[in-house]
């Protein structure tokens, strides 16, 4: 399994862009140093669409609402836990009417979907089509006639858990709600990319105990979206942003940091083994450093939402994802705030700029997957260097991250594949009917692209640092990235050609004779072909030196499909992998499963039933031993000489 990252970049609060230029950053990879991937079964169409009527009274204009696209979210705890949602459109351009006939709710949903729809002329009938796969349902809705504004759509949804490795969900209990836009909101397909006045109305009163004494010891009630904190919010935005928004209400942890370097908001739900105030303060510092190193000041407060709970063994302890101009962190409730947490969150903050604000394209017609070397690899490189400079990654944690990249480059089963090959493997896994073997290959391909991108940025930084600018100060690749972001903002563009990045790097190396050709040739060798770049012994500063050693890459040998709270399950046994060699068969019934994801030194222990008989299996989840470059701390060098990127 490969080094993988999930970077679904969202739109920055002060640098938004239309959906047509934003699609490519929504590719899903795991945001963690653990070596896993997400696997979703292929959807299938439901039978004939159902028809339904909405017996509602004629709708009068809502005088209290300002013109715009309004979203109302109200948790309901009795008689059963549900979330009531109301969408109201009023005062919009009447010519938008025909564009308001097709709607969709991406899901997942459970328990059916029965909306009530009415406009200025009365109830509107509609047809529903449901897409179903083994993990979730989604809904497509068509109105029988063009609506006349104002338009109101009301419905209720039951809580729904996330699919394995996914964020989309509706979590609702006695004290809080956490929900994502794709699971909660029915949205009009025809105007998703037309900028509108959006208004969000959140009602957390359901979480207020009837007896005030029962609230003793609980945090105060709060409501927020990943756009901003508060129960009422108005903003100018594109409706498609609502599909990526996250909502949080109830008794939540809370931290706030305001300074001349920016404003940060932190909300958390669920038990945690770490002090969230410390993590919130640290993340605010990381956000500031990222903005300073490669971006621009963040104007609006950045909202971070932490959600803790149980996780499946195949999922990382921490996962961070950009959502609705903010950040969502999913964490194992038993995990400490560790290097994996820091890397995943810092990488997401870097992706606000690299991938979110600026895309580096090899070719305008290329599949956006081909940009993963930049949106996932370059971001991982910058995140690591920022954290080390801040002093929140130890020497051991820093070298461990370097060595994960080296191991992936040297030991990935796809290491000889070209960029085009890797893109094709990833694309194949997203097609309906993709088998587990295809999905494993896609995860490996994603991890390898991350490693190639990070390795190329390290090589470019090594080359740039070998030159001295006119002021006598050494600069690195971070300066080239900062200039690239500034160029994109100044020119009001988001898609930039690779040549523009190479030009910025070359200019830092020599104004009179910029070596763009050398930089381009090495990019082709590393990212397109898969060669390891020739890093100098001081590529990562004076404190770390390279050594050759033999290592084995983590290979589980099958796909772990176990979900939280369910019996263990698996699929896709690799016939040449360590699990099959240990005796696991695809027909076995899995009873017990114990392993440490990403750790090739810890044994996998399984208990299976075969032909009615219990069988115990144990093996080391490791591939063949290969010679790999590993970076170790030189104890002779003082710590103050370690920072140099």
C-alpha positions in Angstrom: 0.0 0.0 0.0 1.3 3.5 -0.7 1.9 6.9 0.9 -1.4 8.6 0.4 -3.1 11.9 0.9 -6.6 13.3 0.6 -6.5 16.8 -0.7 -9.9 18.1 -1.6 -9.1 21.8 -1.9 -11.8 24.3 -1.3 -12.2 27.9 -2.2 -10.3 30.4 -0.1 -12.4 33.0 1.7 -10.9 35.9 -0.3 -9.7 34.1 -3.4 -12.7 32.1 -4.7 -12.9 30.7 -8.2 -15.7 29.2 -10.3 -16.5 25.5 -10.1 -15.3 24.9 -13.7 -11.7 25.5 -12.6 -12.1 23.8 -9.2 -13.1 20.3 -10.1 -9.6 18.8 -10.3 -8.7 19.4 -6.7 -11.5 17.2 -5.4 -9.6 13.9 -5.9 -9.7 11.8 -2.9 -6.5 10.4 -1.3 -5.9 9.7 2.4 -4.4 12.7 4.2 -1.9 10.9 6.5 1.5 9.3 6.5 -0.1 5.9 7.0 -0.2 3.8 3.9 -3.9 3.2 3.1 -6.6 4.1 0.6 -10.4 4.4 0.4 -12.4 2.0 -1.6 -16.0 2.6 -2.6 -18.2 0.1 -4.5 -19.6 1.2 -7.8 -23.0 2.8 -7.9 -25.9 1.3 -9.8 -29.1 3.0 -11.0 -32.3 2.2 -9.1 -35.4 1.0 -11.0 -37.9 3.4 -12.5 -38.0 6.9 -10.8 -40.8 7.3 -8.2 -43.3 10.0 -8.6 -44.5 12.0 -5.6 -46.9 14.9 -4.9 -46.4 17.7 -2.5 -49.8 18.6 -0.9 -48.7 22.0 0.5 -50.6 25.2 0.6 -49.8 28.0 -1.8 -46.6 29.7 -0.8 -46.6 33.4 0.0 -43.4 35.5 -0.2 -41.5 35.4 3.1 -41.2 39.1 3.9 -38.6 38.6 6.6 -36.1 37.0 4.2 -33.7 39.1 2.2 -33.3 38.1 -1.5 -31.0 35.2 -2.0 -30.4 31.5 -1.5 -31.4 30.5 2.1 -30.5 27.3 4.0 -32.2 26.5 7.3 -30.9 23.6 9.4 -32.7 22.5 12.6 -31.8 19.4 14.6 -34.8 17.4 15.9 -34.3 15.0 18.9 -37.9 13.9 19.4 -39.7 11.7 18.6 -36.7 10.5 16.7 -33.3 12.0 15.9 -33.6 13.8 12.5 -32.4 17.0 10.9 -35.0 19.3 9.4 -33.7 21.2 6.3 -35.5 24.0 4.5 -34.2 25.6 1.3 -35.8 28.9 0.3 -35.0 30.9 -2.9 -36.4 34.4 -3.1 -35.8 37.6 -5.0 -33.5 36.0 -7.5 -33.5 36.7 -11.2 -36.8 35.3 -12.6 -35.0 34.1 -15.7 -33.3 31.5 -13.4 -36.6 29.6 -13.2 -35.8 27.0 -15.9 -32.4 26.3 -14.2 -34.2 25.4 -11.0 -35.9 22.3 -12.2 -33.1 19.8 -11.6 -31.8 19.2 -8.1 -29.6 16.6 -6.4 -28.5 15.4 -3.0 -25.2 13.6 -3.2 -25.6 11.6 0.0 -25.2 9.3 1.7 -28.8 9.1 2.9 -30.8 6.5 4.8 -34.4 6.1 5.6 -36.0 7.6 2.5 -36.3 11.1 1.1 -39.8 12.8 1.0 -39.5 16.5 0.4 -42.3 19.1 0.3 -41.9 21.6 -2.6 -44.0 24.7 -3.1 -43.6 28.0 -5.0 -45.6 31.2 -5.6 -48.2 29.2 -7.6 -48.6 26.4 -5.1 -47.4 22.8 -4.6 -45.0 21.4 -7.3 -45.0 17.7 -8.2 -41.7 16.1 -8.9 -39.9 12.8 -9.7 -37.2 11.1 -7.8 -34.4 8.9 -9.0 -32.2 7.2 -6.5 -28.6 6.0 -7.1 -27.6 3.1 -4.9 -24.4 1.4 -4.1 -23.3 -0.8 -1.2 -22.2 2.2 0.9 -24.8 4.9 0.3 -27.7 6.4 -1.6 -27.9 9.6 -3.5 -31.0 11.4 -5.0 -31.7 13.2 -8.2 -35.0 15.3 -8.2 -36.8 16.8 -11.2 -39.6 19.3 -10.9 -42.6 18.8 -13.1 -42.7 22.5 -14.0 -40.6 25.6 -13.9 -40.9 27.2 -10.4 -42.0 30.7 -9.8 -40.1 32.3 -7.0 -40.3 32.3 -4.0 -39.5 28.6 -3.9 -39.4 26.5 -0.7 -38.2 22.9 -0.3 -38.6 21.2 3.1 -37.4 17.7 4.2 -36.1 15.7 7.1 -33.1 13.4 7.1 -32.0 10.6 9.5 -28.4 10.4 10.8 -26.1 8.5 8.5 -22.6 7.3 9.1 -19.7 7.9 6.7 -18.6 5.2 4.3 -15.2 3.7 5.0 -12.5 6.4 4.5 -15.0 9.1 3.8 -16.0 12.4 5.5 -19.6 12.8 4.3 -22.1 12.0 7.1 -24.8 13.3 9.4 -23.9 12.7 13.1 -26.6 13.6 15.6 -27.0 12.8 19.3 -28.3 14.6 22.4 -25.5 17.1 22.6 -24.3 17.9 19.1 -24.7 17.8 15.3 -22.0 17.4 12.7 -23.1 17.2 9.0 -21.6 17.8 5.6 -23.2 19.5 2.7 -23.3 16.6 0.4 -25.2 14.5 3.0 -27.5 17.3 4.0 -28.4 19.7 1.2 -30.5 19.3 -1.9 -29.0 21.7 -4.4 -30.0 23.0 -7.8 -27.8 21.7 -10.6 -28.5 24.6 -13.0 -27.1 27.4 -10.8 -24.4 25.7 -8.9 -21.7 27.8 -10.6 -23.6 31.1 -10.5 -22.6 33.4 -7.7 -25.4 34.2 -5.3 -26.2 35.8 -2.0 -26.2 32.8 0.3 -27.7 32.9 3.8 -27.3 30.1 6.4 -29.6 29.8 9.4 -28.6 27.3 12.1 -30.9 26.5 15.1 -29.1 24.7 18.0 -31.9 25.1 20.6 -32.7 21.4 20.4 -29.5 20.8 22.4 -30.6 23.1 25.3 -31.6 20.9 28.3 -35.1 21.5 29.6 -33.6 21.6 33.1 -30.7 24.2 33.2 -29.0 22.2 35.9 -28.4 19.4 33.4 -26.1 21.7 31.4 -23.7 22.1 34.2 -20.2 21.2 33.1 -21.1 21.3 29.4 -19.6 23.9 27.0 -22.1 26.6 25.9 -24.2 26.0 22.8 -22.7 27.1 19.6 -23.4 26.9 15.9 -21.1 27.2 13.0 -20.4 26.3 9.4 -17.0 25.9 7.9 -17.6 29.3 6.3 -17.9 31.1 9.7 -18.9 30.8 13.3 -22.4 31.8 14.2 -26.0 30.7 13.8 -26.7 33.4 11.1 -24.5 34.0 8.2 -24.8 35.9 4.9 -22.1 35.8 2.2 -21.5 36.0 -1.5 -20.6 32.6 -2.8 -21.3 29.9 -5.4 -24.0 27.4 -4.5 -21.7 24.5 -5.3 -19.7 25.6 -2.2 -22.6 24.3 -0.1 -21.8 20.8 -1.2 -18.4 21.1 0.5 -19.5 22.9 3.6 -19.6 21.4 7.1 -22.0 22.2 9.9 -21.5 21.9 13.7 -24.0 22.7 16.4 -24.4 21.9 20.1 -22.2 21.8 23.2 -18.8 22.0 21.5 -15.2 22.7 22.6 -14.2 26.2 21.5 -11.0 28.2 21.0 -10.4 31.6 19.4 -7.2 33.3 18.3 -7.1 36.9 17.0 -4.0 38.8 16.0 -2.5 41.0 13.4 -1.4 37.8 11.6 -4.9 36.5 11.2 -7.9 35.1 13.0 -8.6 31.5 13.8 -11.6 29.6 15.2 -11.6 26.1 16.5 -14.6 23.9 17.4 -14.5 20.3 18.6 -16.9 17.5 19.4 -16.2 14.1 20.9 -13.7 12.9 23.5 -10.0 13.6 22.9 -6.8 12.6 24.7 -5.2 15.9 24.0 -5.9 19.5 25.1 -7.7 21.0 22.1 -6.6 24.5 23.1 -3.0 23.6 22.5 -3.8 22.0 19.2 -5.8 25.0 18.2 -3.0 27.4 19.1 -0.5 25.3 17.2 -2.7 25.1 14.1 -3.1 28.9 14.2 0.7 29.3 14.1 1.0 26.8 11.3 -1.7 28.6 9.3 0.2 31.9 9.8 3.5 30.4 8.8 2.0 28.8 5.6 0.4 32.1 4.6 3.7 33.9 5.1 5.9 31.3 3.4 3.9 30.6 0.2 0.6 32.4 0.3 -1.1 35.7 1.3 -2.7 36.8 4.6 -6.0 35.1 5.3 -8.5 37.9 5.6 -11.5 36.1 7.1 -11.3 33.9 10.3 -10.3 30.3 9.4 -12.8 27.9 10.9 -11.4 24.4 12.0 -13.7 21.7 13.1 -12.4 18.6 15.0 -14.6 15.5 15.1 -13.4 12.6 17.2 -14.7 9.0 17.4 -13.9 5.4 16.8 -12.2 4.4 13.5 -11.7 1.3 11.5 -8.2 -0.3 11.4 -7.9 0.6 7.8 -8.4 4.3 8.5 -5.6 6.7 9.7 -5.7 8.2 13.2 -6.0 11.7 11.8 -7.4 12.9 8.6 -7.8 16.6 7.5 -9.9 17.9 4.7 -10.6 21.4 3.4 -14.3 22.1 3.4 -16.3 25.2 2.7 -13.4 27.7 3.2 -12.5 25.9 6.5 -10.8 22.8 7.7 -12.4 19.5 9.1 -10.2 17.1 11.1 -11.4 13.6 11.8 -9.5 11.9 14.7 -9.4 8.7 16.6 -10.7 9.4 20.1 -7.8 7.5 21.6 -5.1 9.2 19.6 -2.7 11.9 20.9 -1.9 15.0 18.9 1.1 13.6 17.1 3.2 13.9 14.0 0.5 12.4 11.8 -2.0 15.0 13.1 0.4 17.8 12.4 1.3 16.6 8.9 -2.2 16.0 7.8 -3.5 19.4 9.0 -0.5 21.3 7.8 -0.7 19.7 4.4 -4.4 20.7 4.1 -3.5 24.3 5.0 -0.8 24.3 2.3 -3.3 23.0 -0.1 -5.4 26.1 0.4 -2.8 27.7 -1.8 -1.1 24.9 -3.8 -4.1 23.3 -5.5 -6.7 25.6 -4.0 -5.6 29.0 -5.2 -3.1 27.9 -7.9 -3.0 24.8 -10.1 0.2 23.8 -12.0 -0.9 22.1 -15.2 1.2 19.9 -17.4 -1.3 20.3 -20.2 -4.7 22.1 -20.3 -6.3 18.9 -21.7 -4.6 16.6 -19.1 -6.6 14.7 -16.5 -6.6 16.6 -13.2 -5.2 13.4 -11.6 -1.9 14.3 -13.2 -1.6 17.3 -10.9 -1.3 15.1 -7.8 2.4 15.4 -7.8 1.8 19.1 -7.0 -1.5 19.2 -5.0 -0.4 16.2 -2.9 3.3 15.9 -3.3 4.5 19.5 -3.3 2.1 20.3 -0.4 3.5 17.4 1.6 7.0 18.8 1.1 6.0 22.3 2.2 4.0 21.0 5.2 7.0 19.0 6.5 9.4 21.9 6.2 7.0 24.4 7.8 6.4 22.1 10.8 10.1 21.5 11.3 10.9 25.2 11.1 8.2 25.8 13.8 9.8 23.1 16.0 6.7 21.0 16.2 8.3 18.1 14.4 11.1 16.4 16.2 14.3 15.3 14.5 13.1 11.7 14.5 9.7 12.6 13.1 11.2 14.7 10.4 13.6 11.9 9.3 10.8 9.4 9.5 8.8 11.5 7.0 11.9 11.8 4.7 12.3 8.0 4.8 8.7 7.3 4.0 9.2 9.2 0.8 12.4 7.3 0.0 10.8 4.0 0.7 7.9 4.7 -1.6 10.2 5.7 -4.4 12.3 2.6 -4.0 9.8 -0.1 -3.1 6.5 0.7 -4.7 5.4 -2.1 -7.0 4.5 0.7 -9.5 7.9 2.5 -9.3 8.7 1.7 -13.0 5.4 3.1 -14.3 5.2 6.5 -16.1 3.0 9.3 -15.0 0.4 8.4 -17.7 0.3 4.8 -16.4 -0.3 6.0 -12.8 -3.0 8.4 -13.9 -4.8 5.6 -15.9 -4.6 3.3 -12.8 -6.2 5.9 -10.6 -8.9 6.8 -13.1 -9.8 3.1 -13.6 -10.5 2.7 -9.9 -13.2 5.4 -10.0 -15.2 3.6 -12.7 -18.3 1.5 -11.9 -17.4 -2.1 -11.2 -13.8 -1.6 -10.4 -12.5 -4.6 -8.5 -10.4 -4.6 -5.3 -7.1 -5.3 -7.2 -7.7 -2.2 -9.3 -8.4 -0.1 -6.2 -5.3 -1.3 -4.5 -3.3 -0.4 -7.6 -4.9 3.1 -7.6 -3.9 3.6 -3.9 -0.3 2.6 -4.7 -0.3 5.0 -7.7 -1.6 7.9 -5.6 1.1 7.3 -3.0 3.8 7.1 -5.6 2.7 10.4 -7.1 2.9 12.0 -3.7 6.4 10.7 -3.2 7.6 11.8 -6.7 6.2 15.3 -6.2 7.8 15.7 -2.7 11.1 14.3 -4.0 11.2 16.7 -6.9 10.6 19.7 -4.7 13.4 18.6 -2.4 15.7 18.3 -5.4 14.7 21.8 -6.7 15.2 23.2 -3.2 18.6 21.6 -3.0 19.6 23.2 -6.4 18.2 26.6 -5.5 19.9 26.7 -2.2 23.2 26.2 -3.9 22.9 29.7 -5.4 23.1 33.1 -3.7 20.8 36.0 -4.5 22.1 39.5 -4.9 21.6 40.3 -1.2 23.8 37.4 -0.2 21.0 35.3 1.3 20.3 31.7 0.3 16.7 31.1 -0.8 14.8 27.9 -1.5 11.9 26.5 -3.4 9.4 28.0 -1.0 10.2 31.5 -2.4 9.5 30.2 -5.9 6.1 28.9 -4.7 5.3 32.2 -3.0 6.1 34.1 -6.2 3.9 31.6 -8.2 0.9 32.2 -5.9 1.5 36.0 -6.1 1.6 35.8 -9.9 -1.7 33.8 -9.9 -3.4 36.3 -7.6 -2.1 39.4 -9.5 -3.2 38.0 -12.8 -6.5 36.7 -11.5 -5.7 33.2 -12.8 -5.8 29.8 -11.2 -4.4 27.5 -13.8 -0.7 28.1 -14.5 1.5 26.1 -16.8 4.4 24.0 -15.4 6.7 26.3 -17.3 5.8 29.2 -15.1 6.8 27.3 -12.0 10.1 26.3 -13.6 10.7 29.9 -14.6 10.3 31.1 -11.1 12.7 28.5 -9.8 15.2 29.1 -12.5 15.1 32.9 -12.0 16.1 32.4 -8.3 19.1 30.4 -9.5 20.4 32.8 -12.1 19.0 36.0 -13.6 21.4 36.0 -16.5 21.1 32.4 -17.5 18.2 30.7 -15.8 18.5 26.9 -16.1 14.9 26.1 -17.0 16.0 23.3 -19.3 17.8 21.5 -16.5 14.8 21.9 -14.1 12.4 20.6 -16.8 14.6 17.7 -17.6 14.8 16.6 -14.0 11.0 17.1 -13.6 10.5 14.7 -16.5 12.9 12.2 -15.1 11.4 12.2 -11.6 7.7 12.9 -12.0 7.0 11.6 -15.4 9.4 8.6 -15.5 10.0 7.7 -11.9 13.7 8.1 -11.3 15.0 9.1 -7.8 16.5 12.6 -8.0 20.2 12.9 -7.2 20.0 14.7 -3.8 23.2 16.0 -2.3 24.3 14.8 1.1 23.1 18.2 2.5 19.8 18.3 0.7 17.9 18.4 4.0 20.4 20.6 5.9 23.4 19.8 7.9 21.7 17.7 10.5 20.6 14.8 8.3 22.8 12.5 6.2 21.9 9.7 3.8 22.7 6.1 4.3 21.9 2.9 2.4 20.0 0.2 4.1 17.6 -2.7 3.4 13.9 -2.2 4.2 10.6 -3.8 3.5 7.5 -1.9 2.5 4.1 -2.5 4.3 1.9 -4.8 2.3 -1.3 -6.1 4.0 -2.0 -8.5 1.1 -5.8 -7.9 1.0 -8.4 -5.1 1.3 -9.6 -4.5 4.8 -13.3 -3.5 4.4 -14.2 -3.5 8.2 -16.3 -0.6 9.3 -16.6 0.8 12.8 -18.8 -1.3 15.0 -19.2 -4.1 12.5 -17.7 -7.6 12.2 -14.3 -7.7 10.4 -14.4 -8.2 6.7 -12.1 -8.3 3.7 -11.8 -8.7 0.0 -9.3 -8.7 -2.8 -6.6 -11.1 -1.6 -3.4 -10.5 -3.5 -2.4 -14.0 -4.8 1.3 -13.0 -4.6 1.0 -11.1 -1.4 2.1 -12.0 2.2 -1.5 -12.8 3.3 -2.0 -15.4 0.6 1.4 -16.9 1.3 0.4 -17.2 5.0 -2.6 -19.2 4.0 -5.5 -16.7 3.7 -8.1 -17.6 1.1 -10.7 -15.4 -0.4 -13.5 -17.7 0.7 -12.5 -17.5 4.4 -14.8 -15.9 6.9 -12.9 -13.4 8.9 -13.6 -13.5 12.7 -10.7 -11.5 14.2 -8.2 -9.1 12.7 -5.4 -7.2 14.4 -2.6 -5.2 12.7 -1.0 -1.8 12.7 -1.6 0.0 9.5 1.6 1.1 7.8 3.9 -0.8 10.1 5.7 -3.6 8.3 7.4 -4.8 11.5 4.3 -5.6 13.5 2.6 -9.0 12.6 -0.9 -9.3 11.3 -3.0 -11.7 13.4 -6.2 -13.2 11.9 -8.8 -15.7 13.0 -10.9 -17.2 10.2 -13.5 -19.8 9.8 -12.9 -22.3 6.9 -15.3 -25.2 6.3 -16.7 -24.6 9.8 -13.3 -24.9 11.5 -11.4 -22.1 13.2 -8.0 -21.3 11.9 -5.4 -18.9 13.3 -3.0 -17.1 10.9 -0.1 -14.7 11.5 2.4 -13.1 9.2 4.6 -10.1 8.6 2.9 -7.6 6.3 6.0 -6.8 4.3 7.1 -6.9 0.7 10.6 -8.0 -0.4 13.7 -6.4 1.1 15.2 -3.7 -1.1 18.1 -1.3 -0.7 16.8 2.1 0.2 18.3 5.5 1.0 17.4 6.5 4.6 18.2 9.8 6.2 19.6 9.8 9.8 20.3 12.5 12.3 24.0 13.5 12.5 24.6 13.8 16.3 27.7 15.9 15.7 25.7 18.8 14.3 24.0 21.2 16.8 20.2 21.7 16.5 20.5 25.4 15.6 22.1 24.4 12.2 19.2 22.1 11.2 16.9 24.7 9.7 17.7 25.5 6.1 15.0 25.3 3.5 
